[in-house]
Amino acid sequence: MPAETLLATTVERARSDVRRYCLYRATMSQGFIAPVIIEYVRHRGLSYSAIGLLTALFTLTTLLGEVPAGYLGDRLGRRSMLVAGSALTIVAMLTFGVSGTFAGFLAAYVVWAVGIVLRSGVAAAWLYDTLTRAGEGDAFTVVQGRAKALELAVSAVTALLGAWMATKNWLYPFVGNAGLYLCSIVAVFGLSTSGGGRSDAETFTPVDALPVVREFLSIPGLRSFVVYSGLFTAYLGLVATFTQPIATGIGIDISQLGWLYAGFSLVSAVVTFFSGAIERIVGIRWWFLSAPLCVGVLFVVAPSSPLVALFALFACRVARNVSKPLQEQYLNAHADSIGRATILSTVGMISMAFMIGFRALGGLIANVTSPITMIVITNVAMLVGLWLLVVVESPVPKDVVPSAGSGDGAGTEAG
């Protein structure tokens, strides 16, 4: 087959895979349960400290499973991991729906965490490999941003349905999300296989994984970026966990949470759709330097005004959804195909380590004070931590940031 024909076939296959990947991401929405899950757990009689402990244990499970899951994705195949992750998440959703005790919710959270880690770094690694094979590695942020935007659009619709369902029966939103994850399994089977070559993957062992991760994290710019972005995303995760009690604390009724979360999803979808433009115009470096400061200032002022608090919650959602594809683009551009999922999972593990502390302490502080006060206290801790990191070793140095429009960008780095 002539080289031109082979290239054209590869590019066309990649485009088809991108469409299927977007469909997969759309079915990964948590929209049905997002507006109600914390209020549901509280409705079952659990305190803020219990919720903080549950989510901390959820994060601990995620942390312990991240690197093994990334390794298995590199070793056994990424489609298999995505299917297994969705199947376990279905089990978790149904367990949530019938639980009424701390032990029951703990089981649901643990199974959910395992389902998440089986997908976390694997999906991004699959997409980057697919684009790189077609010579389109630089398009990762654009594609990932648009796929996330579609997922958020689905979340907007399902959030309204989920909140309405909860007024009828608390079980219904969890059944709805289980059905959506079932659709994700069907979507995964449409994806092509991805990896750095089957023979390489078969010889990739845990012994090989350790030096790959160690070498990746030994690079000064990458090392500081991993810690810096991990701390920031962990804080955003804490805010997301306590959004519902914060919202009800500023006067939003539980019946209105569906509209609030639909608004979160729609605004985030619009901004995330333009992640590629943000990368090109603002740049990864300046996004991660400015976004924490903007979010931090808003939450410092938030207790003084319900309107500012509401705006801060929206800003947090936007920052969280835009930061993810930008972080993945930067990390993918500096990782080899074999071992890529392992590296991304390691980065996720570092973020989870921060999140464990945030969630465990956050629940205790919220019990003593209030959710909004707790967010302000942890916000100050986050800002101080990020400032110290910048002083010690600047995250994302200018000379190692891949340019979305240059030939030395993601595609070159990955090759």
C-alpha positions as CSV (number, residue, x, y, z in Angstrom):
1,M,0.0,0.0,0.0
2,P,1.5,3.4,-1.0
3,A,2.6,5.6,1.9
4,E,0.0,8.3,1.0
5,T,-2.9,5.9,1.0
6,L,-1.7,4.4,4.3
7,L,-1.5,7.9,5.8
8,A,-5.0,8.8,4.5
9,T,-6.4,5.6,5.9
10,T,-4.8,6.2,9.3
11,V,-6.1,9.8,9.5
12,E,-9.6,8.8,8.5
13,R,-9.6,6.0,11.1
14,A,-8.4,8.5,13.7
15,R,-11.3,10.9,12.9
16,S,-13.8,8.1,13.2
17,D,-12.2,7.1,16.5
18,V,-12.4,10.7,17.7
19,R,-16.2,10.8,17.0
20,R,-16.6,7.5,18.9
21,Y,-14.5,8.8,21.8
22,C,-16.7,11.9,22.1
23,L,-19.7,9.5,22.2
24,Y,-18.0,7.6,25.0
25,R,-17.3,10.7,27.0
26,A,-20.9,11.8,26.6
27,T,-22.0,8.5,28.3
28,M,-19.6,9.0,31.2
29,S,-21.6,11.9,32.6
30,Q,-22.4,11.8,36.3
31,G,-25.3,14.3,35.7
32,F,-28.1,12.2,37.2
33,I,-26.4,12.0,40.7
34,A,-24.2,15.1,40.7
35,P,-26.9,17.5,42.1
36,V,-28.1,15.1,44.8
37,I,-25.5,12.6,46.0
38,I,-24.2,14.5,49.0
39,E,-27.6,15.6,50.1
40,Y,-28.8,12.0,49.7
41,V,-26.0,10.8,52.0
42,R,-27.0,13.5,54.5
43,H,-30.6,12.5,54.1
44,R,-29.6,9.0,55.3
45,G,-28.3,10.6,58.5
46,L,-24.5,11.0,58.0
47,S,-22.7,14.1,59.3
48,Y,-20.2,16.3,57.4
49,S,-17.3,14.6,59.2
50,A,-18.6,11.2,58.0
51,I,-19.0,12.5,54.5
52,G,-15.5,13.9,54.6
53,L,-14.2,10.5,55.9
54,L,-16.1,8.6,53.2
55,T,-14.8,10.8,50.4
56,A,-11.3,10.7,51.9
57,L,-11.4,6.9,51.9
58,F,-12.8,7.0,48.3
59,T,-9.8,9.1,47.4
60,L,-7.4,6.8,49.2
61,T,-8.7,3.8,47.2
62,T,-8.3,5.8,44.1
63,L,-4.7,6.7,45.1
64,L,-3.7,3.1,45.8
65,G,-5.3,1.9,42.5
66,E,-4.0,4.6,40.1
67,V,-0.5,3.3,39.3
68,P,-1.6,-0.4,39.1
69,A,-4.5,0.6,36.9
70,G,-2.3,2.6,34.6
71,Y,0.1,-0.3,34.3
72,L,-2.7,-2.7,33.5
73,G,-3.9,-0.3,30.8
74,D,-0.5,-0.3,29.2
75,R,-0.1,-4.1,29.6
76,L,-3.6,-5.5,28.9
77,G,-5.2,-3.0,26.6
78,R,-7.0,0.2,27.2
79,R,-10.4,-0.8,25.8
80,S,-10.6,-3.7,28.3
81,M,-9.9,-1.3,31.2
82,L,-12.5,1.1,30.1
83,V,-15.2,-1.6,29.9
84,A,-14.2,-3.0,33.4
85,G,-14.3,0.6,34.8
86,S,-17.8,1.2,33.5
87,A,-19.0,-2.2,34.7
88,L,-17.8,-1.5,38.3
89,T,-19.3,2.0,38.2
90,I,-22.7,0.5,37.4
91,V,-22.3,-1.8,40.5
92,A,-21.4,1.3,42.6
93,M,-24.4,3.3,41.4
94,L,-26.8,0.6,42.3
95,T,-25.1,0.0,45.7
96,F,-25.5,3.8,46.5
97,G,-29.2,3.6,45.7
98,V,-29.9,0.8,48.2
99,S,-27.5,1.9,51.0
100,G,-28.5,3.5,54.2
101,T,-25.5,3.1,56.5
102,F,-21.9,4.2,56.7
103,A,-20.7,0.7,55.8
104,G,-23.0,0.5,52.8
105,F,-21.9,3.9,51.5
106,L,-18.2,2.9,52.1
107,A,-18.7,-0.2,49.9
108,A,-20.3,1.9,47.2
109,Y,-17.5,4.6,47.3
110,V,-14.7,1.9,47.2
111,V,-16.2,0.1,44.2
112,W,-16.8,3.5,42.5
113,A,-13.2,4.5,43.1
114,V,-11.9,1.3,41.6
115,G,-14.1,1.9,38.5
116,I,-12.7,5.4,38.2
117,V,-9.1,4.4,38.4
118,L,-9.5,1.8,35.7
119,R,-10.5,4.6,33.4
120,S,-8.6,7.7,34.7
121,G,-5.3,7.8,32.8
122,V,-6.3,5.1,30.3
123,A,-8.9,7.1,28.3
124,A,-6.5,10.1,27.9
125,A,-3.6,7.9,26.9
126,W,-5.8,6.1,24.3
127,L,-6.8,9.4,22.8
128,Y,-3.3,10.8,22.7
129,D,-1.9,7.7,21.1
130,T,-4.7,7.7,18.5
131,L,-4.1,11.3,17.5
132,T,-0.3,10.8,17.5
133,R,-0.5,7.9,15.1
134,A,-2.3,10.2,12.7
135,G,0.2,13.0,13.2
136,E,-2.3,15.1,15.2
137,G,-0.9,15.0,18.7
138,D,-1.1,18.8,18.9
139,A,-4.9,18.5,18.6
140,F,-5.3,16.7,21.9
141,T,-6.4,19.7,23.9
142,V,-8.9,20.7,21.2
143,V,-10.4,17.2,21.0
144,Q,-10.4,16.5,24.7
145,G,-11.9,19.9,25.4
146,R,-14.7,19.3,22.9
147,A,-15.4,15.8,24.2
148,K,-15.6,17.2,27.7
149,A,-17.9,19.9,26.5
150,L,-20.3,17.3,25.0
151,E,-20.1,15.4,28.3
152,L,-21.0,18.5,30.2
153,A,-23.9,19.2,27.8
154,V,-25.3,15.8,28.6
155,S,-24.7,16.5,32.3
156,A,-26.8,19.7,32.1
157,V,-29.8,17.7,30.8
158,T,-29.3,14.8,33.2
159,A,-28.8,17.1,36.2
160,L,-32.3,18.5,35.7
161,L,-33.7,14.9,35.3
162,G,-31.7,13.6,38.3
163,A,-32.9,16.4,40.7
164,W,-36.5,15.8,39.6
165,M,-36.1,12.0,40.0
166,A,-34.8,12.5,43.5
167,T,-38.0,14.3,44.5
168,K,-39.9,11.1,43.5
169,N,-37.5,8.5,44.8
170,W,-33.8,8.8,45.9
171,L,-33.1,5.6,44.1
172,Y,-34.0,6.8,40.6
173,P,-31.0,9.1,39.9
174,F,-28.6,6.2,40.6
175,V,-30.5,3.9,38.3
176,G,-30.4,6.6,35.7
177,N,-26.7,7.0,35.9
178,A,-26.2,3.2,35.9
179,G,-28.1,3.1,32.6
180,L,-25.9,5.8,31.1
181,Y,-22.7,3.9,32.1
182,L,-24.2,0.8,30.4
183,C,-24.3,2.8,27.2
184,S,-20.6,3.7,27.8
185,I,-19.7,0.0,27.5
186,V,-21.4,-0.2,24.1
187,A,-19.5,3.0,23.1
188,V,-16.1,1.5,24.1
189,F,-16.5,-1.5,21.8
190,G,-16.5,1.0,18.9
191,L,-13.0,2.3,19.7
192,S,-9.9,0.9,18.0
193,T,-7.2,-0.8,19.9
194,S,-4.4,1.6,21.0
195,G,-0.9,1.2,22.3
196,G,2.7,1.5,21.4
197,G,2.7,-1.8,19.6
198,R,1.5,-5.1,20.9
199,S,5.0,-6.7,21.3
200,D,6.2,-3.7,23.3
201,A,3.1,-3.8,25.5
202,E,3.5,-7.5,26.2
203,T,7.0,-6.9,27.5
204,F,6.1,-3.9,29.6
205,T,6.4,-5.1,33.2
206,P,6.1,-3.5,36.7
207,V,9.9,-3.4,36.7
208,D,9.9,-1.4,33.5
209,A,7.2,1.0,34.9
210,L,9.2,2.2,37.9
211,P,12.1,3.7,36.0
212,V,9.7,5.2,33.5
213,V,7.9,7.1,36.3
214,R,11.1,8.0,38.1
215,E,12.7,9.4,35.0
216,F,9.5,11.4,34.1
217,L,9.3,12.9,37.6
218,S,13.0,13.7,37.7
219,I,12.7,16.5,35.1
220,P,12.5,19.8,37.0
221,G,9.7,21.5,35.1
222,L,7.6,18.4,35.0
223,R,8.2,17.5,38.7
224,S,7.0,20.9,39.9
225,F,4.1,21.0,37.5
226,V,2.8,17.7,38.7
227,V,2.8,18.8,42.4
228,Y,1.5,22.3,41.6
229,S,-1.4,21.2,39.3
230,G,-2.1,18.2,41.7
231,L,-2.6,20.6,44.7
232,F,-4.8,22.9,42.7
233,T,-7.0,20.2,41.2
234,A,-7.3,18.6,44.7
235,Y,-8.7,21.8,46.1
236,L,-11.2,22.1,43.2
237,G,-12.3,18.6,44.0
238,L,-12.9,19.5,47.6
239,V,-15.1,22.4,46.5
240,A,-17.0,20.1,44.2
241,T,-17.6,17.7,47.1
242,F,-19.1,20.4,49.3
243,T,-20.9,22.4,46.6
244,Q,-24.4,21.1,47.6
245,P,-24.2,22.1,51.3
246,I,-22.6,25.4,50.3
247,A,-25.4,26.1,47.8
248,T,-28.2,25.2,50.3
249,G,-26.3,27.4,52.9
250,I,-26.6,30.5,50.7
251,G,-30.3,30.0,50.2
252,I,-30.7,27.6,47.2
253,D,-33.4,25.0,47.8
254,I,-32.7,21.3,47.2
255,S,-35.3,21.3,44.5
256,Q,-33.3,24.0,42.6
257,L,-30.0,22.1,42.7
258,G,-30.8,20.5,39.4
259,W,-30.9,23.9,37.7
260,L,-27.7,25.0,39.5
261,Y,-25.8,21.9,38.3
262,A,-27.3,22.3,34.8
263,G,-25.9,25.8,34.8
264,F,-22.5,24.6,36.0
265,S,-22.5,22.1,33.1
266,L,-23.6,24.5,30.4
267,V,-21.2,27.3,31.4
268,S,-18.3,24.8,31.7
269,A,-19.3,23.2,28.4
270,V,-19.0,26.5,26.5
271,V,-15.6,27.4,28.1
272,T,-14.2,23.9,27.8
273,F,-15.2,23.7,24.1
274,F,-12.6,26.4,23.6
275,S,-9.8,24.7,25.6
276,G,-7.6,24.6,22.5
277,A,-8.0,28.4,22.1
278,I,-7.2,28.9,25.7
279,E,-4.0,26.9,25.3
280,R,-3.1,28.8,22.2
281,I,-3.9,32.3,23.5
282,V,-3.4,32.1,27.3
283,G,-0.9,29.2,27.4
284,I,-0.6,26.4,29.8
285,R,1.9,28.2,32.0
286,W,-0.3,31.4,32.5
287,W,-3.5,29.4,33.0
288,F,-2.1,27.5,35.9
289,L,-0.5,30.6,37.4
290,S,-3.6,32.8,37.1
291,A,-6.5,30.4,37.6
292,P,-5.7,29.4,41.2
293,L,-5.3,33.1,42.1
294,C,-8.6,34.1,40.6
295,V,-10.5,31.2,42.2
296,G,-8.7,31.9,45.5
297,V,-9.6,35.5,45.6
298,L,-13.3,34.7,44.9
299,F,-13.5,32.2,47.8
300,V,-11.8,34.6,50.2
301,V,-14.6,37.1,49.5
302,A,-17.4,34.5,49.2
303,P,-18.7,34.5,52.8
304,S,-19.5,38.2,52.5
305,S,-22.1,37.8,49.7
306,P,-24.2,34.9,48.5
307,L,-23.9,36.2,44.9
308,V,-20.0,36.1,45.2
309,A,-20.2,32.6,46.6
310,L,-22.4,31.5,43.7
311,F,-20.0,33.1,41.2
312,A,-17.1,31.4,43.0
313,L,-18.7,28.0,42.6
314,F,-19.2,28.6,38.9
315,A,-15.6,29.7,38.5
316,C,-14.4,26.6,40.3
317,R,-16.3,24.4,37.9
318,V,-15.0,26.1,34.9
319,A,-11.4,26.0,36.2
320,R,-11.7,22.3,37.0
321,N,-13.0,21.4,33.6
322,V,-10.5,23.5,31.6
323,S,-7.5,22.6,33.7
324,K,-7.9,18.8,33.1
325,P,-7.3,18.8,29.3
326,L,-4.5,21.4,29.6
327,Q,-2.8,19.3,32.2
328,E,-3.2,16.1,30.2
329,Q,-1.9,17.9,27.0
330,Y,1.3,19.0,28.8
331,L,1.9,15.6,30.4
332,N,1.1,13.6,27.3
333,A,3.5,15.7,25.3
334,H,6.4,14.5,27.5
335,A,5.5,10.9,27.9
336,D,6.2,7.9,25.6
337,S,3.4,5.8,24.3
338,I,4.5,2.7,26.2
339,G,4.1,3.7,29.9
340,R,1.9,6.8,29.1
341,A,-1.1,5.5,31.0
342,T,1.1,4.5,34.0
343,I,2.6,8.1,34.1
344,L,-0.8,9.8,33.9
345,S,-2.1,7.5,36.6
346,T,0.9,8.4,38.8
347,V,0.1,12.0,38.4
348,G,-3.5,11.3,39.3
349,M,-2.2,9.5,42.4
350,I,-0.3,12.6,43.5
351,S,-3.4,14.7,43.2
352,M,-5.4,12.2,45.1
353,A,-2.8,12.3,48.0
354,F,-3.5,16.0,48.4
355,M,-7.3,15.4,48.1
356,I,-7.3,12.9,51.0
357,G,-6.0,15.5,53.3
358,F,-8.3,18.2,52.0
359,R,-11.4,16.0,52.3
360,A,-10.6,14.4,55.7
361,L,-9.8,17.8,57.3
362,G,-12.4,19.6,55.4
363,G,-15.2,17.5,56.8
364,L,-14.0,18.0,60.3
365,I,-13.6,21.8,59.9
366,A,-17.1,22.0,58.2
367,N,-18.6,20.2,61.2
368,V,-17.1,22.8,63.6
369,T,-17.7,25.9,61.5
370,S,-19.6,25.7,58.2
371,P,-19.0,24.4,54.7
372,I,-18.3,27.9,53.3
373,T,-15.9,28.8,56.1
374,M,-14.1,25.5,55.6
375,I,-13.6,26.3,51.9
376,V,-12.1,29.7,52.8
377,I,-9.7,28.1,55.3
378,T,-8.5,25.4,52.9
379,N,-8.4,28.0,50.1
380,V,-5.7,30.0,52.1
381,A,-3.8,26.7,52.7
382,M,-3.9,26.0,48.9
383,L,-2.7,29.4,47.9
384,V,0.2,29.4,50.4
385,G,1.2,25.9,49.2
386,L,1.2,27.0,45.5
387,W,3.2,30.2,46.3
388,L,5.9,28.1,48.1
389,L,6.1,25.8,45.0
390,V,6.5,28.8,42.7
391,V,9.3,30.2,44.9
392,V,11.1,26.8,45.1
393,E,10.8,25.7,41.5
394,S,8.7,27.4,38.9
395,P,6.0,25.1,37.5
396,V,5.8,24.8,33.7
397,P,9.0,26.7,32.7
398,K,8.6,28.6,29.5
399,D,11.3,26.7,27.7
400,V,9.5,23.3,28.1
401,V,5.9,24.3,27.3
402,P,4.8,22.6,24.1
403,S,3.2,25.1,21.7
404,A,-0.1,24.1,20.2
405,G,0.9,25.6,16.9
406,S,4.5,24.6,16.6
407,G,6.2,21.6,15.1
408,D,8.0,21.0,18.3
409,G,4.7,20.5,20.2
410,A,2.9,17.4,21.4
411,G,3.3,15.3,18.3
412,T,7.1,15.7,18.2
413,E,7.5,15.1,21.9
414,A,5.4,11.9,21.8
415,G,7.3,10.5,18.9
